[in-house]
Each structure stands twice: as C-alpha cells, then as structure tokens.
Amino acid sequence: MKISLIAIMLLCVLNANAYIHTTIGLDTGRKHLFIIGHAGDLGTLFLRSVQTKIMRYKDMYPNDSIVVIGAAGLNKRISLIRNNFGHRIIESNRKKLSIKRLSKILKRLGNVQTVDFFSHSGATYGMGLEKNVAFKYTDSEAMSVFKRMLAPDAYVVLNGCNSGFVQAPKFSEILGVPVFGSLTSTDFQRIHNDGTWYNNNPGNYPEGGFSTKNEYSYSSEKNCNRNGGCLRMKPDNHSYSGHWGSYKVGLPYYRPFCSASVSPKDCAANIAQEIMLYPVNHVAHRSISREEYRDAVTEYMCPQDKSLVRYLSCKNYLLSNGRVPPVSKIFRGTMLHCNTQTCLFKVGGSGNRLKFSLKQVYGKKHDQMLVDYRRFVKAYDLFK
C-alpha cells in the first residue's frame, strides 16, 4: 500500500520559534490537509493524534496525498517525525506560523479534499496556531485563501475545544462546505489492553494498562511508540468549564454543520466519510458494511467511561433507535438543540468569559443525540 505525503510542513521551536518543511512522495492530485497548532505542555499529543488519522487515510485512500502544517514545540521530535512517522524534512527557518505565513503556504495548495485542525481553541477565539495567534472566521482575507484551495466536495474538521458553537457554523457559511466542530472541551484517548479507547487522564481508565500496539484500527498492526496510531482526540462527556467560561450546554461528539449553500447530498456524504475515518476498532475502507458503519457511528458519538456502563448503555440506546432507554443520563450537562446549520443557545457573560445556556426550541422531550444518530446513519446510503 502506498500513499504520497507531500509538502508536510512542521513548524517547530528550535531554541526559538521556527518552522520545518518536510515531504514524502509526489503530488498525486487529491490532498488531505492537517494543521497542528501550538501544543504547549501537551507535547506530542496533537502530533500523535494527527498521525493516527493519517494512517486511517492511508487505508481508505492509499493514492491520495497528505499535507501537514504544524506549529511550535516539535523540535525535540524530529527523529520521531522523520524516522518513525516517515516524514522527510527538507527546510527549516526561524519564523512563527502567523496567519500571513500560513496563508502563503495555503496559496500553493489546491484540490484539498479534507482539512483537519488539531489545536487549542475557543468558541470565539478560533483555532490556535501559535500562542496568541488564532485562525478564525472573521479574518476575511485568510478565509478567502482557505476557500480557494478547497475541492468542490471538501469538508473541514475543527478538532479543539468548543469549536462548534461559533467557528464551525461560520466556517461552513463562508467556505460553502460541511464543517465539524466540538460543543464542549476535547481530550485525548488511548487504546487500552482491553481493546477500548479511554481518556488518558489518571482515574479515567481501568487497570491493565494501555496497549503498546493497535491491532484493530488499520490494515496491519501498529506499534504505538514506533508507528503511532494509538491516540485520538474526542469531545468530553460534560459541559465545558475552564479558561473561556462556564457553559451549561453541549454535546459529547464532533457535530457537522452544513450551511444553506451545501447540498443535502454533499453534507450527508461527507458526514459518512468522516465517521468512517474517525479512529475506531475496525479498518477504514469504502466497502464498509451497514452494520460496521452503525457501530462506527455509536463509537463516534458515545462517551467512554472507566466502567463502560454509560458507554454500552449509550450504544444500546442508539442502536435500538431509542427504544431501549439508557440506564443513566448519557451527557453530563444539558444537551443543545441544533439544526443542520447551527446549534441554538443563549449567550451571557462578558469579554472572553462566556456562559452558554439552552435555547429550547423543539420541546422538552427533544433528544439531539438521537436526532443526530438517525441523520448520521441515513448518510451511509448517500455516501455509497
């Protein structure tokens, strides 16, 4: 199996801020772009989460090209990037990843099918590139450059905290493509020796230790340290409380937003593709069966917990189409009410410290999770 990874650009700190340009293979046409923001004390967690998804792309689209642009903190990981992950470094300098420099790189790209941001983010702050530098929908010049590089049937995923409240719907409106965003904080999950993905924070996983290999998610077994492929990002199962404020509402999965200019067919097809590419315990491939796909949908949506009680209850609830009630409340917070284009909420607070609360529009019995599950499952037929 081969895949061309072209123009993989990793922006690192080499005693000062600097960027490094790496490449593998040649441009074969369709591209998938990953943008890694400043990680700070998270070390290589963004990078390793990106590598996990890259390997899913390798299985599903072996002839497509991959582009990665990353910022800050990777200078000590050059051996990992080059020798383990297979990226060839061809350029470096001492410049930060500003919006202007990112746009200059993006101008050289075209026919980009998918874009994944992996970064710190905030509902109104945008997607962090460097410290105090964020890519956001209000920068009309940068968004124009971004839009021009996209393929007609492209989509975007904003992997970071609270990216679905404001940024994702606005991105979709401006870019004219589906955009996925989170509606709470996001965290990292690792694959355990029992074969399940758990949050990697102490107390959030059972005894037995995390696995040193992943024999489930790819066409061939991967060594976690040598190859990567054992770490993923996922929204938390509680409403957000942190640096940017205290929110009463949310959802525990990345949610797609499709503006009025996106056709229902393109919206559904890209929903199905993104769910197939999300790291789960089966190989990513276009010939996925309906049963495998439904299982992937529940893995994508349902929150993992240490005992798996909440997780399994959520899966049973969704797979039964709501006929088997969950044994406990699935989301530890109030679920938002959403439509295809946006979620609906009341905004309070001031400055950067915001408060989001429920704007109830569909009645007290409305279950957004079940509504989205049905929508995601239906997307399978339009993808096929």
N, C-alpha and C positions, 0 to 999 in steps of 0.2 A: 504494500500500500504506500502511495506517495502523495505528498501534498507540498505545494510551493508556499513557503512562508516568505513573503517579500517585504522589504523595507521595514523590518522590525526595529523600531526606534525606542530605546530605553533611556530615559532621562534620569541621570543619577547624580549623586553628590560625590565628588572626588575631592575631598578636603574643602570643597566649595561647591556651589551649585553647578551642575554640568549635565550635558546630555550625550548619550551614546547611541549611535545608529548601527543596528545590526541587520543582517539579511541572510536568508536561505532561499535558494532556488530562483526562479524567474517568474515574471508576471504572466499568469495564465488566463486572465480575464476577470472573473468574479472574485471579489475580495470581501473579507470579513475583518473589521477594524476593532481593535481593543485599545482603550485609552485608560492608563493606570495613573491615578492621582497620587499626590504626596501621601506617603503612608505613615510618617512619623514613628511613633512607638509600636506600630503594628508590624514593623519589619517586612517580611516577605509574604504576609498573608494575602494581600491583594494579588501579588505576582503569582503565587501558587494557585489561587482561585481562578485566575485567568488561564493558567496552564491546564487546569482541569477541563475548562470549557474548550480550549483549543483542541485537546485530544478528542473531545466529543465531535468537533467539526471534522477532524481527520477521518473519523469513522464514517460520518454521514456524507461528507462532501470531499472525497480524497483528492480531487483535482482543482479545488478552489485555493486561492491564495489567502494568507493571513498577514495582517499588518498590526503591529503593536507599537504604541507610543506610551512611554511611561515616565514618571517624574520622581526624582529625589529618593535617596536612601538605598539605591540598589548597587552602589559602588563596591560593596563588600560581597556581592553575589554574582560577580562576573563569571566565575568558574561554574556556578550553578546554571546560569543563563546560557552560557556557551557550551559547556561540556555535557551537562545533564539534559537541558531542555532543547539543545540543538540550534541555538541562535548564533549566527556569526557576526561578530562586532566589526564594523568597518569604519566608524567615525566617532569622534568624541570632541566636545568643547566645553567651555565653562559658562554656559548660558542657562538661565532658568527657562522653564516652559511657560512662557507668557501666552496670553490669548493670541497676540500677533504672531509669535513663532509657531504655535500650533496651527493657526490658520495658514501660514506659509507652507507647512507640510501637507495640510489637507488639500490645498490647491493643486498639488501634484497627483492627487488620487482621483479615481473615477470608477464607476461601476461597483460601488461599495454596496453589498447586499445587506449586511448587518453591522451595527455599531454597538459595542458594549462599553460603557463607562464603569470602572471599578474605583470608587473613591469615597472619601468623606463628603458628606453633602448635607444640605438643609433645605427645608421646604421653600424658602425664598432666597436662600444663599446661592443655590446652584450646585454644580458638580465641581468639587475642589480639584485643582491641578497642582498648584504649589501652595504653600502657606500664604493665606490672604489673597489667593488668585483663584477665581472660580469661573467656570463656563456656564452661562445662564441664558435663558431665552430672551432677555432684554437687550443683549448685545446684537443688534440687527446686522452689523457687518459680518461678524463671526458666524451667525446663523445662516447668512446668505451663502458664505463659502461652504459651510457644512451641507447645506441643501444641494448645492451644485454637484457634489461628489457622489450623491446617493443614486443608486439604481432605482428605476421606477417602482419596483416592488420591494423596496428596502424596509427595514424596521430598526428601531433603536431600543436598547435596554439600559436603564439608569440604575445600576447596582450601587446603592448607597442609602443612607437614612432619609426617610420622608420625601423621597424624590417624586412620589406620585401625587402629592397634594397640589402642587402648583406647576413644577417644572415639566413633568411628563405630559399633562394635557396641553400646555402651551407649546412644547416642542412639537407635538403632533399637529397642532393648529398651524404652526409656522412652516414645518417641514412637509406636511401633507402625507405623513406615513404613520403607521402604528408606533406607539412608544410605550414601553413598560416602565412602571415605577413602583416604589415601595410606599406603604402607608403606615409605617412605623420605623423603629430602628432596625438595623440589619446587623447580623453577626456571622461568625464562621462556624461551619460544621465539618467534622472529620468522620471518616468511616471507621467504625469500631470493629473489634474482633468478632462481634456477633453479626456483622454484616449490615448494621444500621448506621445511619448518619446521625450524630448527636452534636449539640453545641459543645465547643471545645473548652468552655469555662469550667473550672472545678465545681463539682456538685451537680453538674448538668448531664452527666453520663454515668452509666453503671460501672461496676467493677469488671475487670477483664482486660482493660487496656485498649488503646487504639491500634488498629491494624497497621502492619508495615507494608501491606500490599493491597491492591484493589483488583480482585478477580471477577468483578461483576459488571463494571460500567463500560468496558471497552472490548474491542475485538481480540485483544491479547492482554494478559495480566500485566499490571504496572507496579513497580516498586515505588512506594510512597516517597522515599527520600531521593532516589536516583532519578525517577521519571516524573514525579509529581502525580496528580490525578486523584488525590485523596482528601482534598479540601474544597469546600464550596461556600458561597455566601447565600444566606437566606434571611428573610424578614423574621423578626422576633414574634413571639406569641403574646405580646402585651402592647398596650398603647404606649406611645413614646413619652419619656420624661428624661430631660437632660439639658445639655447646653443651650438648645434652641427653645426651650419652654416645656410646658406640660400639656400633653394632648389627651383628651378623654376618648378619642375615637381612633379607629384604624382597621387594618385587615392583615392577616398573617402570611400573605403571599404577594409576589410581584403581580401587579394588575395592569393589563393592557388598556390603553386609551386610543381611540380612533376618532379623529376629528371628522367633521361633515364631509371633507373632501376625500376621505379614504373610502373606497368602495367596501361594502359588506363582505364581498368575496376575498379581497386582499386582506382585510382585517382578520377574518377567520383563518385564512391560510397561514398567515404569519403567527397567529396565536398557536396554532397546531405545531408549526415548526419550532417555535421557541420552547414549547413544552417538551418536544422530542429531544431537543438539545440540552435541556437542563440536566445536570448530573444526577442520575438515579441508578438503580441497580439492574439495568439491562442496557445492552448496546444501542447506541443511536443509529437508526437506519430508516430509510424511507419506506421500507416494506413492513413497518411495524403493524402488528395486528390490532384490531379494535380493543381486544382485552388488554393487551400490553399498554396501549395508549391510555385507556381509562385508569389503569393502575398508575401510569406516569402522572396523570392529572391529579390524582389523590396525593401522590408523593409531593408534587409541586405545591399543592395547596395546604395540606395538613401539617400542623406543627408537631415536631418531635419533642418528646419529653422523656425523662430518665426512665420511667416505668413503662412507657409506651401505651399506657391506658388511654390517655387523651388522644394520642396519635391513631391507635387502632379504632377507637370509638368514632373519630372523625372520618376515617376511611369507610367504615361500615355505614355511617350516616349518608355519605355522598354516594357510595356505590349502590345503596338501596334507593337512591333518588329521594331521600328524606323520609322514607317510611320507617327506618329504624332510628329512633331518637338517640342522640349522644348521651352517654352516661353522665357527662358533666359539661359545663359551658366550654365550648371549643376555644374561643378567643378571650383572653383575659383583658377585657376592655369592651367598649361599645362598638359594634360593627357599623361602619359607614353605610350610607345609602348612595349608590352610584348609578350612572347611566353609561352608555357607550363612550361618551366624550369626556366625562369628568366625574368626580365624587362631590357630594354636596355636604357642606359643613358651615358652621358659624365660626367666625374668627374673632378672638379677643386678644387682650394683651397689648404690648407696645414694643416698638423697636424690634430687636432680634428675639425677644422672649414672647412667643405667641401661645395662644390657647385655642385649640380646635375642639369644637363640640358638635354634637349631632344636629343636623338639619333633617328632621324626619319628613319625608315626602311620600313614602309608599305604605305607611301604616305600621303599626306596632309589630305585626307578625312577619314583616319583610325580613327575609334571610338572604343577605347579599352573597354569602358564600355559596349557598345552594343555587342561586340565580347564576352566578359566575361558573359554577361547576357545569351546569347544563349548557351554558354557552360554549365553554371550552370543549366539552365532549362533542357537541354539534360541529365544531370546527374541523374535526377529523375528516368528515366527508368532503368538505370543500378543499382541504389540502390534497386529498387523494385524487 
